[in-house]
Amino acid sequence: MDVQKYGQTPDEAMSEEMFRAREIVAVILDYGVTQAQIVRIVKLLGLELVDREQMQTIVSAAQSIEKPEIRQSTILT
């Protein structure tokens, strides 16, 4: 008796999501973004999260990375 499979297993679904995320990152990097732009993109994506704690953690981390760059660019101009 053959077993028919319908849909995806949870592991297959997670693998597909991870693959799609890597594809999105590859497309973003194909634009030739700078390190500062990558941090800004991470921050903006963090703001899109539904989970408030996760959003605050990611945005806070991105802001702590951005602040030295903002201070340095202000000094140079």
Protein Blocks (a to p, Z undefined) as FASTA:
>chain_A
ZZddehjdfklmmmmmmmmmmmmmmmmmmnopafklmmmmmmmmmmmpmblmlmmmmmmm
mmmmmmmmmmmmmmmZZ
